[in-house]
């Protein structure tokens, strides 16, 4: 007589492995690629994805900065608030330049810009979906009409300063949208258009890229110093030790 499975005989259900995949664990499994696809039952990153698991789409744009090239003029902040709100206000800017008067180069300035994170905690904690991912561009942005002012997104951001800010005038959360919604800017914004901070920076310390950076400080803090920077008499290395190239000989 054949052996009978005890679970079948008694009607009990054999224990199954918990295959619940959180958004954060999913992104860790794919290495932060942020692809916007649906996978059904596929083995990925060492674990089995259940049916209908959706990866949050990657943003189509990111801001890279070179704080060692920044002169602390705050032009980017003024342009940000002006194009979004129609006023020049450092407090309403979605990009922040922090200056430490007691520090020396290269630690005296830093630029805090939204990273358009692969796994955005600000989006995850929002109870009303006001903080959301734009369907067309993947940009992590805010629908002000849905914001209830709980500021969970502000406190959830892992960076200091928080990349999600608080609009003290209109009482809602806000953050960089790569100028997707800039009613006071004539040019088209968003990933395929112009970003105000990039356009106005007099030293070129802010740059736009459509390629997702490495998800670390080094991925968003890059060296944007080129021959033009050296021609102004500034060093082009991070330590400030490499002198600019001497003018070429005329050959006379």
BALOBA-1460 file (C-alpha; in Angstrom, 3 decimals):
// residues 252
<rec num="1" residu="x" x="0.000" y="0.000" z="0.000"/>
<rec num="2" residu="x" x="1.398" y="3.358" z="-0.987"/>
<rec num="3" residu="x" x="2.373" y="5.851" z="1.671"/>
<rec num="4" residu="x" x="-0.119" y="8.646" z="2.194"/>
<rec num="5" residu="x" x="0.999" y="12.235" z="2.808"/>
<rec num="6" residu="x" x="-0.058" y="13.163" z="6.316"/>
<rec num="7" residu="x" x="-0.992" y="16.672" z="5.190"/>
<rec num="8" residu="x" x="-3.287" y="15.243" z="2.517"/>
<rec num="9" residu="x" x="-4.775" y="12.717" z="4.919"/>
<rec num="10" residu="x" x="-5.637" y="15.263" z="7.620"/>
<rec num="11" residu="x" x="-6.482" y="18.202" z="5.388"/>
<rec num="12" residu="x" x="-3.689" y="20.310" z="6.913"/>
<rec num="13" residu="x" x="-1.760" y="22.724" z="4.751"/>
<rec num="14" residu="x" x="1.990" y="22.374" z="4.556"/>
<rec num="15" residu="x" x="3.853" y="25.483" z="5.703"/>
<rec num="16" residu="x" x="4.865" y="27.738" z="2.823"/>
<rec num="17" residu="x" x="7.709" y="30.175" z="2.537"/>
<rec num="18" residu="x" x="6.776" y="33.818" z="2.930"/>
<rec num="19" residu="x" x="7.475" y="35.316" z="-0.478"/>
<rec num="20" residu="x" x="6.151" y="38.772" z="0.271"/>
<rec num="21" residu="x" x="8.372" y="41.274" z="-1.492"/>
<rec num="22" residu="x" x="8.448" y="44.835" z="-0.278"/>
<rec num="23" residu="x" x="9.253" y="47.678" z="-2.690"/>
<rec num="24" residu="x" x="12.556" y="48.300" z="-0.941"/>
<rec num="25" residu="x" x="13.543" y="44.622" z="-1.057"/>
<rec num="26" residu="x" x="12.591" y="44.421" z="-4.720"/>
<rec num="27" residu="x" x="14.802" y="47.366" z="-5.608"/>
<rec num="28" residu="x" x="17.655" y="45.875" z="-3.625"/>
<rec num="29" residu="x" x="17.248" y="42.692" z="-5.655"/>
<rec num="30" residu="x" x="17.521" y="44.480" z="-8.998"/>
<rec num="31" residu="x" x="20.406" y="46.647" z="-7.860"/>
<rec num="32" residu="x" x="18.512" y="49.936" z="-7.905"/>
<rec num="33" residu="x" x="17.922" y="49.823" z="-11.676"/>
<rec num="34" residu="x" x="14.399" y="51.119" z="-11.116"/>
<rec num="35" residu="x" x="12.895" y="49.551" z="-14.239"/>
<rec num="36" residu="x" x="9.180" y="50.128" z="-14.664"/>
<rec num="37" residu="x" x="8.006" y="46.630" z="-15.592"/>
<rec num="38" residu="x" x="5.702" y="43.907" z="-14.315"/>
<rec num="39" residu="x" x="7.309" y="40.561" z="-13.562"/>
<rec num="40" residu="x" x="5.367" y="37.368" z="-12.967"/>
<rec num="41" residu="x" x="6.972" y="34.522" z="-11.011"/>
<rec num="42" residu="x" x="10.505" y="35.369" z="-12.140"/>
<rec num="43" residu="x" x="13.654" y="34.536" z="-10.203"/>
<rec num="44" residu="x" x="15.406" y="37.861" z="-9.600"/>
<rec num="45" residu="x" x="18.205" y="38.831" z="-7.254"/>
<rec num="46" residu="x" x="18.110" y="35.533" z="-5.370"/>
<rec num="47" residu="x" x="14.405" y="35.424" z="-4.544"/>
<rec num="48" residu="x" x="11.220" y="34.442" z="-6.350"/>
<rec num="49" residu="x" x="8.979" y="37.322" z="-7.336"/>
<rec num="50" residu="x" x="5.269" y="36.563" z="-7.003"/>
<rec num="51" residu="x" x="2.822" y="37.406" z="-9.759"/>
<rec num="52" residu="x" x="1.972" y="41.077" z="-10.381"/>
<rec num="53" residu="x" x="4.936" y="42.558" z="-8.550"/>
<rec num="54" residu="x" x="5.512" y="46.014" z="-10.005"/>
<rec num="55" residu="x" x="8.838" y="47.831" z="-9.840"/>
<rec num="56" residu="x" x="8.526" y="51.540" z="-9.210"/>
<rec num="57" residu="x" x="9.627" y="53.300" z="-12.407"/>
<rec num="58" residu="x" x="12.889" y="55.194" z="-12.431"/>
<rec num="59" residu="x" x="12.854" y="58.935" z="-12.872"/>
<rec num="60" residu="x" x="13.785" y="60.149" z="-16.340"/>
<rec num="61" residu="x" x="16.092" y="62.792" z="-14.893"/>
<rec num="62" residu="x" x="18.509" y="63.621" z="-12.069"/>
<rec num="63" residu="x" x="20.525" y="66.635" z="-10.909"/>
<rec num="64" residu="x" x="24.269" y="66.262" z="-10.391"/>
<rec num="65" residu="x" x="26.243" y="68.907" z="-8.516"/>
<rec num="66" residu="x" x="29.822" y="69.982" z="-7.946"/>
<rec num="67" residu="x" x="29.904" y="71.809" z="-4.613"/>
<rec num="68" residu="x" x="33.618" y="72.542" z="-5.116"/>
<rec num="69" residu="x" x="32.686" y="74.576" z="-8.171"/>
<rec num="70" residu="x" x="29.825" y="76.356" z="-6.402"/>
<rec num="71" residu="x" x="30.518" y="79.998" z="-5.494"/>
<rec num="72" residu="x" x="27.635" y="80.310" z="-3.028"/>
<rec num="73" residu="x" x="25.822" y="83.005" z="-5.016"/>
<rec num="74" residu="x" x="22.391" y="81.362" z="-4.442"/>
<rec num="75" residu="x" x="21.307" y="82.191" z="-8.000"/>
<rec num="76" residu="x" x="19.972" y="78.648" z="-8.381"/>
<rec num="77" residu="x" x="17.770" y="79.071" z="-5.304"/>
<rec num="78" residu="x" x="16.351" y="82.375" z="-6.499"/>
<rec num="79" residu="x" x="15.624" y="80.938" z="-9.944"/>
<rec num="80" residu="x" x="13.936" y="77.892" z="-8.411"/>
<rec num="81" residu="x" x="11.515" y="79.900" z="-6.291"/>
<rec num="82" residu="x" x="10.913" y="82.457" z="-9.044"/>
<rec num="83" residu="x" x="9.977" y="79.913" z="-11.710"/>
<rec num="84" residu="x" x="7.798" y="77.839" z="-9.366"/>
<rec num="85" residu="x" x="6.191" y="80.565" z="-7.239"/>
<rec num="86" residu="x" x="6.773" y="83.873" z="-8.974"/>
<rec num="87" residu="x" x="8.816" y="85.290" z="-6.079"/>
<rec num="88" residu="x" x="12.488" y="85.253" z="-5.161"/>
<rec num="89" residu="x" x="12.660" y="83.429" z="-1.835"/>
<rec num="90" residu="x" x="15.465" y="81.310" z="-0.430"/>
<rec num="91" residu="x" x="12.944" y="79.586" z="1.854"/>
<rec num="92" residu="x" x="10.746" y="78.468" z="-1.053"/>
<rec num="93" residu="x" x="13.592" y="77.076" z="-3.135"/>
<rec num="94" residu="x" x="13.539" y="73.320" z="-3.720"/>
<rec num="95" residu="x" x="17.336" y="73.239" z="-4.051"/>
<rec num="96" residu="x" x="19.399" y="74.444" z="-1.104"/>
<rec num="97" residu="x" x="22.975" y="75.716" z="-0.950"/>
<rec num="98" residu="x" x="24.457" y="75.386" z="2.536"/>
<rec num="99" residu="x" x="27.462" y="77.496" z="3.485"/>
<rec num="100" residu="x" x="29.637" y="77.072" z="6.559"/>
<rec num="101" residu="x" x="31.599" y="80.278" z="7.241"/>
<rec num="102" residu="x" x="33.831" y="78.468" z="9.742"/>
<rec num="103" residu="x" x="34.953" y="75.763" z="7.315"/>
<rec num="104" residu="x" x="37.588" y="75.996" z="4.597"/>
<rec num="105" residu="x" x="37.620" y="74.675" z="1.038"/>
<rec num="106" residu="x" x="36.443" y="72.123" z="0.021"/>
<rec num="107" residu="x" x="34.113" y="71.680" z="2.990"/>
<rec num="108" residu="x" x="32.685" y="75.187" z="3.189"/>
<rec num="109" residu="x" x="29.770" y="74.662" z="0.787"/>
<rec num="110" residu="x" x="27.356" y="71.889" z="-0.098"/>
<rec num="111" residu="x" x="24.386" y="71.646" z="-2.436"/>
<rec num="112" residu="x" x="21.297" y="69.717" z="-1.352"/>
<rec num="113" residu="x" x="19.178" y="68.652" z="-4.296"/>
<rec num="114" residu="x" x="16.489" y="65.972" z="-4.526"/>
<rec num="115" residu="x" x="17.991" y="62.680" z="-5.656"/>
<rec num="116" residu="x" x="14.816" y="61.293" z="-7.252"/>
<rec num="117" residu="x" x="15.590" y="58.178" z="-5.206"/>
<rec num="118" residu="x" x="15.126" y="54.708" z="-6.681"/>
<rec num="119" residu="x" x="13.168" y="53.812" z="-3.537"/>
<rec num="120" residu="x" x="11.642" y="57.125" z="-2.397"/>
<rec num="121" residu="x" x="10.652" y="57.010" z="1.269"/>
<rec num="122" residu="x" x="8.792" y="60.301" z="0.867"/>
<rec num="123" residu="x" x="6.430" y="58.586" z="-1.573"/>
<rec num="124" residu="x" x="6.089" y="55.481" z="0.582"/>
<rec num="125" residu="x" x="4.964" y="57.312" z="3.733"/>
<rec num="126" residu="x" x="2.500" y="59.754" z="2.178"/>
<rec num="127" residu="x" x="-0.989" y="58.783" z="3.429"/>
<rec num="128" residu="x" x="-2.884" y="60.566" z="0.649"/>
<rec num="129" residu="x" x="-0.604" y="59.831" z="-2.333"/>
<rec num="130" residu="x" x="0.041" y="63.557" z="-2.683"/>
<rec num="131" residu="x" x="3.721" y="62.647" z="-2.897"/>
<rec num="132" residu="x" x="3.739" y="60.382" z="-5.916"/>
<rec num="133" residu="x" x="5.578" y="59.217" z="-9.012"/>
<rec num="134" residu="x" x="4.525" y="60.987" z="-12.188"/>
<rec num="135" residu="x" x="3.101" y="58.467" z="-14.652"/>
<rec num="136" residu="x" x="4.805" y="59.937" z="-17.715"/>
<rec num="137" residu="x" x="8.236" y="60.944" z="-16.444"/>
<rec num="138" residu="x" x="8.794" y="58.939" z="-13.259"/>
<rec num="139" residu="x" x="9.553" y="62.171" z="-11.397"/>
<rec num="140" residu="x" x="8.886" y="62.033" z="-7.660"/>
<rec num="141" residu="x" x="6.673" y="65.065" z="-7.118"/>
<rec num="142" residu="x" x="3.791" y="66.504" z="-5.087"/>
<rec num="143" residu="x" x="0.126" y="67.023" z="-5.888"/>
<rec num="144" residu="x" x="-0.517" y="70.014" z="-3.632"/>
<rec num="145" residu="x" x="-4.289" y="69.533" z="-3.814"/>
<rec num="146" residu="x" x="-3.963" y="66.169" z="-2.032"/>
<rec num="147" residu="x" x="-1.459" y="67.256" z="0.631"/>
<rec num="148" residu="x" x="-2.932" y="67.380" z="4.146"/>
<rec num="149" residu="x" x="0.145" y="68.977" z="5.728"/>
<rec num="150" residu="x" x="1.226" y="66.030" z="7.886"/>
<rec num="151" residu="x" x="4.871" y="66.535" z="6.789"/>
<rec num="152" residu="x" x="5.591" y="62.800" z="7.023"/>
<rec num="153" residu="x" x="7.511" y="63.093" z="3.770"/>
<rec num="154" residu="x" x="9.728" y="65.799" z="5.251"/>
<rec num="155" residu="x" x="10.707" y="63.721" z="8.277"/>
<rec num="156" residu="x" x="10.966" y="60.458" z="6.314"/>
<rec num="157" residu="x" x="13.622" y="61.758" z="3.929"/>
<rec num="158" residu="x" x="16.919" y="60.244" z="5.026"/>
<rec num="159" residu="x" x="18.955" y="63.262" z="4.020"/>
<rec num="160" residu="x" x="19.785" y="66.406" z="5.966"/>
<rec num="161" residu="x" x="18.493" y="68.804" z="4.789"/>
<rec num="162" residu="x" x="15.302" y="66.969" z="3.843"/>
<rec num="163" residu="x" x="14.787" y="67.027" z="0.099"/>
<rec num="164" residu="x" x="11.057" y="67.274" z="0.715"/>
<rec num="165" residu="x" x="10.334" y="70.772" z="1.953"/>
<rec num="166" residu="x" x="7.445" y="72.728" z="3.421"/>
<rec num="167" residu="x" x="5.791" y="75.580" z="1.562"/>
<rec num="168" residu="x" x="5.114" y="77.966" z="4.443"/>
<rec num="169" residu="x" x="2.962" y="80.222" z="2.271"/>
<rec num="170" residu="x" x="0.531" y="77.707" z="0.800"/>
<rec num="171" residu="x" x="0.895" y="75.132" z="3.611"/>
<rec num="172" residu="x" x="1.808" y="72.009" z="1.662"/>
<rec num="173" residu="x" x="4.817" y="69.824" z="0.968"/>
<rec num="174" residu="x" x="6.981" y="70.485" z="-2.059"/>
<rec num="175" residu="x" x="10.122" y="69.140" z="-3.669"/>
<rec num="176" residu="x" x="12.179" y="69.380" z="-6.824"/>
<rec num="177" residu="x" x="10.213" y="68.259" z="-9.885"/>
<rec num="178" residu="x" x="12.998" y="69.049" z="-12.372"/>
<rec num="179" residu="x" x="10.889" y="72.065" z="-13.370"/>
<rec num="180" residu="x" x="8.051" y="69.870" z="-14.642"/>
<rec num="181" residu="x" x="5.535" y="72.382" z="-13.239"/>
<rec num="182" residu="x" x="6.996" y="75.877" z="-13.500"/>
<rec num="183" residu="x" x="4.200" y="78.352" z="-14.322"/>
<rec num="184" residu="x" x="6.584" y="81.323" z="-14.230"/>
<rec num="185" residu="x" x="9.181" y="79.930" z="-16.654"/>
<rec num="186" residu="x" x="8.782" y="80.526" z="-20.378"/>
<rec num="187" residu="x" x="10.761" y="77.452" z="-21.428"/>
<rec num="188" residu="x" x="9.413" y="73.921" z="-21.145"/>
<rec num="189" residu="x" x="10.711" y="72.091" z="-18.098"/>
<rec num="190" residu="x" x="10.887" y="68.464" z="-17.042"/>
<rec num="191" residu="x" x="13.386" y="65.785" z="-18.123"/>
<rec num="192" residu="x" x="13.101" y="66.714" z="-21.801"/>
<rec num="193" residu="x" x="13.271" y="70.447" z="-21.185"/>
<rec num="194" residu="x" x="15.088" y="73.024" z="-19.101"/>
<rec num="195" residu="x" x="15.892" y="73.041" z="-15.396"/>
<rec num="196" residu="x" x="16.073" y="76.581" z="-13.999"/>
<rec num="197" residu="x" x="18.960" y="75.923" z="-11.602"/>
<rec num="198" residu="x" x="21.066" y="74.339" z="-14.351"/>
<rec num="199" residu="x" x="20.301" y="77.178" z="-16.769"/>
<rec num="200" residu="x" x="21.245" y="80.042" z="-14.435"/>
<rec num="201" residu="x" x="24.253" y="78.708" z="-12.506"/>
<rec num="202" residu="x" x="27.081" y="81.066" z="-13.549"/>
<rec num="203" residu="x" x="29.820" y="78.495" z="-12.918"/>
<rec num="204" residu="x" x="28.101" y="75.366" z="-14.240"/>
<rec num="205" residu="x" x="28.093" y="73.682" z="-10.834"/>
<rec num="206" residu="x" x="24.776" y="71.905" z="-11.522"/>
<rec num="207" residu="x" x="24.170" y="69.449" z="-14.319"/>
<rec num="208" residu="x" x="21.270" y="67.326" z="-15.597"/>
<rec num="209" residu="x" x="21.519" y="63.665" z="-16.554"/>
<rec num="210" residu="x" x="18.984" y="61.114" z="-17.725"/>
<rec num="211" residu="x" x="21.102" y="58.203" z="-16.484"/>
<rec num="212" residu="x" x="20.398" y="57.004" z="-12.941"/>
<rec num="213" residu="x" x="23.424" y="57.803" z="-10.753"/>
<rec num="214" residu="x" x="24.981" y="55.387" z="-8.303"/>
<rec num="215" residu="x" x="22.773" y="55.594" z="-5.223"/>
<rec num="216" residu="x" x="25.363" y="57.201" z="-2.957"/>
<rec num="217" residu="x" x="26.829" y="60.626" z="-2.254"/>
<rec num="218" residu="x" x="29.504" y="59.973" z="-4.873"/>
<rec num="219" residu="x" x="26.870" y="59.291" z="-7.513"/>
<rec num="220" residu="x" x="25.342" y="62.756" z="-7.235"/>
<rec num="221" residu="x" x="28.461" y="64.768" z="-6.289"/>
<rec num="222" residu="x" x="30.637" y="64.862" z="-9.407"/>
<rec num="223" residu="x" x="33.555" y="66.823" z="-10.822"/>
<rec num="224" residu="x" x="32.183" y="69.312" z="-13.356"/>
<rec num="225" residu="x" x="35.437" y="71.280" z="-13.632"/>
<rec num="226" residu="x" x="36.782" y="71.376" z="-17.193"/>
<rec num="227" residu="x" x="39.239" y="73.331" z="-19.335"/>
<rec num="228" residu="x" x="37.077" y="76.434" z="-19.076"/>
<rec num="229" residu="x" x="37.293" y="76.259" z="-15.297"/>
<rec num="230" residu="x" x="41.075" y="75.913" z="-15.470"/>
<rec num="231" residu="x" x="41.259" y="78.907" z="-17.804"/>
<rec num="232" residu="x" x="39.809" y="81.034" z="-14.986"/>
<rec num="233" residu="x" x="42.792" y="80.096" z="-12.822"/>
<rec num="234" residu="x" x="41.078" y="77.489" z="-10.634"/>
<rec num="235" residu="x" x="42.377" y="73.980" z="-9.891"/>
<rec num="236" residu="x" x="40.391" y="71.123" z="-11.392"/>
<rec num="237" residu="x" x="41.099" y="68.361" z="-8.871"/>
<rec num="238" residu="x" x="39.055" y="67.679" z="-5.741"/>
<rec num="239" residu="x" x="41.915" y="68.494" z="-3.364"/>
<rec num="240" residu="x" x="42.674" y="71.847" z="-5.006"/>
<rec num="241" residu="x" x="46.314" y="70.940" z="-5.581"/>
<rec num="242" residu="x" x="46.502" y="70.653" z="-9.361"/>
<rec num="243" residu="x" x="47.341" y="74.019" z="-10.897"/>
<rec num="244" residu="x" x="45.573" y="75.036" z="-14.113"/>
<rec num="245" residu="x" x="47.469" y="74.302" z="-17.303"/>
<rec num="246" residu="x" x="49.853" y="77.033" z="-18.445"/>
<rec num="247" residu="x" x="48.863" y="78.929" z="-21.600"/>
<rec num="248" residu="x" x="50.011" y="77.213" z="-24.775"/>
<rec num="249" residu="x" x="53.092" y="78.609" z="-26.484"/>
<rec num="250" residu="x" x="52.533" y="80.746" z="-29.571"/>
<rec num="251" residu="x" x="55.494" y="79.104" z="-31.304"/>
<rec num="252" residu="x" x="57.288" y="82.388" z="-32.151"/>
